[in-house]
Amino acid sequence: MTNIFVGNLSYQTNQDELQAAFGAFGAVERVSIITDRDTGQPRGFAFVEMANPSEATSAIAGLNGTELNGRALNVNEARPREDRGAHSGNGGGFGRKRREPRW
């Protein structure tokens, strides 16, 4: 199974359109358009899963840079999601003490 990242999507692009675009290169297992958790609006990217690796490679090569709904697609093989851990990022307020202002 090959997981493909599709970026720079128009917010109007739907699953059927992505299914059709990638389906021209082979069997598409699943299309997932990522939406904002709070608003439900599309975030401008999606993931497409294809079972056949050679078909997925052809789809990546054939669709990267092509236009869909007025936007040039950014298509590549998805990287595994990084494990962020419980306390990553800017420290979440741990460690450094906040200084009080001197009046």
C-alpha positions in Angstrom: 0.0 0.0 0.0 1.4 3.4 -1.0 0.2 6.5 0.8 0.4 9.6 -1.4 0.3 13.2 -0.1 -1.6 15.7 -2.3 -0.9 19.3 -1.4 -2.0 22.8 -2.7 -5.6 21.6 -3.3 -8.4 24.0 -4.0 -10.9 24.1 -1.2 -13.6 23.2 -3.7 -11.9 19.9 -4.7 -13.9 16.9 -3.6 -13.1 13.2 -3.1 -14.7 12.1 -6.4 -12.4 14.5 -8.4 -9.3 13.1 -6.7 -10.6 9.5 -7.1 -11.0 10.2 -10.9 -7.6 11.9 -11.3 -5.7 9.1 -9.5 -7.9 6.4 -10.9 -6.6 7.2 -14.4 -3.3 5.6 -13.2 -4.7 2.6 -11.4 -6.8 1.3 -8.5 -7.4 3.8 -5.7 -8.1 2.3 -2.3 -9.0 5.4 -0.4 -9.1 9.2 -0.7 -9.0 11.3 2.5 -9.4 15.1 2.2 -8.1 16.6 5.5 -10.5 19.1 7.2 -10.1 21.5 10.1 -11.2 19.8 13.3 -13.1 22.9 14.6 -14.7 24.2 11.4 -14.9 21.2 9.2 -13.5 23.2 6.3 -10.9 21.6 4.0 -7.3 22.4 4.8 -6.0 22.2 1.3 -4.4 18.8 1.3 -5.3 15.1 1.1 -4.0 11.6 1.2 -4.6 9.0 -1.5 -3.9 5.3 -0.9 -3.1 3.0 -3.9 -2.4 -0.7 -3.5 0.0 -1.1 -6.5 3.3 0.6 -5.9 4.1 1.0 -9.6 0.7 2.6 -10.3 1.3 4.9 -7.3 4.7 6.0 -8.7 3.1 6.6 -12.1 0.3 8.7 -10.5 2.9 10.8 -8.6 4.9 11.4 -11.7 1.9 12.1 -13.8 0.0 14.4 -11.5 2.7 16.4 -9.7 2.5 20.0 -11.0 -0.7 19.4 -13.0 -3.6 21.8 -12.4 -6.9 20.7 -10.7 -9.6 23.3 -10.0 -7.1 26.2 -10.8 -4.3 25.0 -8.5 -1.0 23.2 -9.4 -0.9 20.0 -7.3 2.0 19.1 -5.1 2.0 15.3 -5.2 4.6 13.0 -3.6 4.8 9.9 -1.5 3.7 10.6 2.1 6.3 10.5 4.8 5.4 8.7 8.0 4.0 11.0 10.7 6.6 12.1 13.2 6.0 11.1 16.8 5.5 14.4 18.6 5.5 13.1 22.1 3.7 14.6 25.1 6.0 17.6 25.7 7.4 18.6 22.3 7.3 22.0 20.6 8.1 25.1 22.6 8.1 23.3 25.9 4.5 24.0 26.8 5.4 26.3 29.6 7.9 24.0 31.3 11.4 24.9 32.3 11.9 28.7 32.1 10.4 30.9 34.8 8.4 34.0 33.7 9.9 37.2 35.0 7.6 39.7 36.5 7.9 43.3 35.1 9.7 45.9 37.2 7.5 48.9 37.7 
